[in-house]
Amino acid sequence: MKVDWMEASWPAPPNVRAVSTTRAGGFSAGRWTGLNLGTRCGDDPDHVRRNRALVDHLLPSPAHWVRQVHGTAVAKIDDLVGNDDEADAIVSFRPGQVCAILTADCLPVFFCNQAGDRVAIAHAGWRGLAGGVLASTVAALQEQPSRLLAWLGPAIGPGAYEVGHEVAEAFSSEFPHGFSARGDRFLMDLYTVARLKLRACGVDRVFGGGLCTFSEPDRFFSYRRDGETGRMAHFAWLAE
């Protein structure tokens, strides 16, 4: 069975690999129909195992997973013991190690440096963005921010992501650039807020954005749209 994924469109060094799966293919059924790669979203564990096995055949080594908690902790692959360490970003400095993050509306942010010897992915929902997960990831990469590149993967778009006043207030320094009013609520532009956060860290070379997981049900899982649903995975690694 074929795995459908998209490659990052950014001017990264040729040895840097960065891909995002879609929901196409896979063994899951019902609310999780397709290539669900999340183990904690209610899907049949055997279906998830078979889906992950499909993906593993395309990766240089088994992916390193973490338990995401909408926080700011960054894990180094060499320090991970299993697949249950809490973190919302992963970094690797060695070829062949695969960083993995799951999303279903939140923003996956990929990083690499110009030299092509370090890579990372961050899981950035509004809580992570407000808390500073991108700044934490930039710091963990141990590289001059001006030498970093970032790619914004598929996330819920600004026309669909409705939030309350408490979320807008958490980004008062960016308001109104990342938000637009809709009645007594706001539409949040994750892509714009992420770009502002990255710029504040000194990362100016930012690519991607423009997709909407909510608006493409045949292509992406979306928690905001469907509630109980599957997860896409995002992988980054350095080729040998």
C-alpha positions in Angstrom: 0.0 0.0 0.0 1.3 3.4 -1.0 2.1 6.1 1.6 1.2 9.6 0.6 3.4 12.4 1.9 4.5 15.8 0.9 8.1 17.0 1.0 9.0 20.4 2.4 9.4 23.1 -0.2 12.4 25.0 1.1 16.0 25.7 0.0 17.5 23.2 2.5 20.8 21.4 1.9 20.2 18.2 -0.2 20.9 15.9 2.7 18.1 17.3 4.8 14.8 15.4 4.5 11.5 16.8 5.8 8.1 15.3 5.0 4.5 15.4 6.2 2.1 12.5 5.7 -1.5 13.0 4.6 -4.5 10.8 5.6 -4.5 9.0 2.2 -3.8 5.2 2.3 -3.4 3.2 5.4 -5.5 0.6 7.2 -7.6 2.7 9.7 -11.4 2.9 9.3 -14.3 5.0 10.6 -13.4 8.3 12.1 -9.7 7.5 11.6 -10.0 6.4 7.9 -6.7 6.5 6.2 -3.1 6.6 7.4 -3.7 7.5 11.1 -0.3 7.4 12.9 -1.5 8.5 16.3 -1.6 5.9 19.1 -3.6 8.0 21.6 -6.6 9.1 19.5 -9.0 6.1 20.0 -8.1 4.1 16.8 -7.6 0.3 16.7 -4.0 -0.2 17.9 -3.4 -2.9 15.3 -4.4 -0.5 12.5 -2.0 2.1 13.9 0.8 -0.5 14.2 0.3 -1.5 10.5 0.2 2.2 9.4 3.4 2.9 11.2 5.0 -0.2 9.7 4.1 1.2 6.2 5.9 4.4 7.0 8.9 2.8 8.7 9.7 1.0 5.4 10.3 4.5 3.8 12.5 5.9 6.6 16.2 5.3 7.2 15.5 4.1 10.7 12.5 3.8 13.1 11.0 7.2 13.9 11.6 8.6 17.4 8.2 9.6 18.9 7.4 11.6 22.0 4.3 12.3 24.1 3.2 15.7 23.1 1.6 17.9 25.8 1.3 21.3 24.2 4.4 22.4 26.1 7.8 23.8 25.3 10.2 21.0 26.2 12.7 20.0 23.5 14.1 16.5 23.4 17.4 15.5 21.9 17.1 12.1 20.1 20.2 10.8 21.8 18.5 11.4 25.2 15.2 9.6 24.5 14.7 6.3 26.3 11.5 5.2 24.6 8.4 6.6 22.9 6.8 8.1 26.0 9.1 11.0 27.0 7.2 14.3 27.2 8.3 16.9 24.7 6.9 19.0 21.9 10.0 19.3 19.8 12.8 17.0 18.8 16.3 17.8 17.5 19.0 15.6 15.9 22.6 16.3 15.0 23.4 12.8 13.6 22.5 11.3 10.2 19.9 8.6 10.0 18.0 9.7 13.2 14.3 10.4 12.4 12.5 13.1 14.4 8.7 12.6 14.5 5.8 14.9 15.5 2.0 14.2 15.2 -0.6 16.8 14.4 -4.3 17.2 13.4 -4.6 21.0 13.1 -1.6 22.2 15.2 1.4 23.6 13.2 4.4 21.5 12.6 7.5 23.6 12.2 10.6 22.1 10.6 14.1 23.4 11.1 17.5 22.9 9.7 20.8 24.8 9.4 22.6 25.9 6.3 25.4 23.5 6.9 23.0 20.6 6.9 24.2 19.0 10.1 21.3 19.6 12.4 17.5 19.3 12.1 14.4 19.6 14.3 10.6 19.6 14.3 8.4 21.5 16.8 4.7 20.9 17.5 3.2 24.4 17.7 -0.4 24.8 18.7 -1.5 28.1 20.3 -0.3 27.1 23.7 3.1 26.1 22.5 3.5 29.2 20.5 2.5 31.4 23.5 4.8 29.4 25.8 7.8 29.7 23.5 8.3 26.3 21.9 9.8 27.8 18.8 12.4 29.8 20.8 13.2 26.7 22.8 13.7 24.7 19.6 16.0 27.4 18.1 18.1 27.4 21.3 18.3 23.6 21.3 19.7 23.6 17.8 22.8 25.4 19.1 23.3 27.4 15.9 23.2 31.1 15.0 19.5 31.8 14.2 20.6 33.7 11.1 21.9 30.3 9.8 18.6 28.5 10.3 15.8 27.8 7.9 12.2 26.9 8.9 9.3 25.4 7.0 5.7 25.6 8.2 3.9 22.4 7.5 0.1 21.8 7.1 -2.1 23.3 9.9 -5.5 24.7 10.4 -5.9 27.9 8.3 -6.8 31.5 9.4 -10.3 31.2 8.0 -11.2 28.2 10.2 -9.3 28.6 13.5 -11.7 30.4 15.8 -10.5 31.2 19.3 -11.6 33.2 22.3 -10.3 36.4 23.9 -8.0 34.5 26.3 -6.0 33.2 23.3 -5.8 36.6 21.6 -4.6 38.1 24.9 -1.8 35.5 25.1 -0.4 37.1 22.0 -0.9 40.8 22.8 2.5 41.7 21.3 1.5 40.2 17.9 -2.1 41.5 18.0 -3.7 42.3 15.5 -1.2 40.8 13.0 -2.1 37.2 13.8 -5.8 37.7 14.5 -9.0 39.0 13.0 -12.3 39.6 14.8 -15.4 37.5 14.1 -18.2 38.7 16.3 -17.1 38.3 19.9 -14.4 35.8 19.0 -11.2 35.9 16.8 -9.8 34.0 13.9 -6.2 33.0 14.6 -3.5 32.8 11.9 -1.1 30.2 13.2 1.2 30.8 10.2 1.5 34.5 10.8 2.0 34.1 14.5 4.7 31.5 13.9 6.5 33.8 11.5 6.4 36.6 14.1 7.8 34.3 16.8 10.5 33.0 14.5 11.5 36.5 13.5 11.7 37.5 17.2 14.2 34.6 17.6 16.3 35.9 14.7 15.1 33.3 12.1 14.2 35.2 9.0 14.3 32.4 6.4 10.8 30.9 6.8 9.0 29.0 4.1 5.7 27.2 3.7 2.3 28.0 5.1 -1.0 28.5 3.2 -2.5 25.0 3.7 -5.6 24.3 5.8 -6.2 21.0 7.4 -9.7 21.9 8.4 -10.8 22.7 4.8 -9.4 19.5 3.1 -11.2 16.5 4.7 -10.0 14.1 2.0 -6.4 15.1 2.5 -5.9 15.9 6.2 -7.1 14.9 9.6 -8.6 17.8 11.6 -9.5 17.7 15.3 -11.3 21.0 15.1 -13.5 19.7 12.2 -14.1 16.1 13.3 -13.4 15.8 17.0 -12.3 12.2 17.4 -10.0 11.6 14.5 -6.5 10.5 13.3 -3.2 12.2 13.2 -0.7 13.1 10.5 3.0 12.6 11.1 5.9 14.9 10.2 9.4 13.5 9.9 12.8 15.2 9.6 16.2 13.6 9.4 19.7 14.0 8.0 20.5 11.6 5.2 23.7 9.6 5.4 
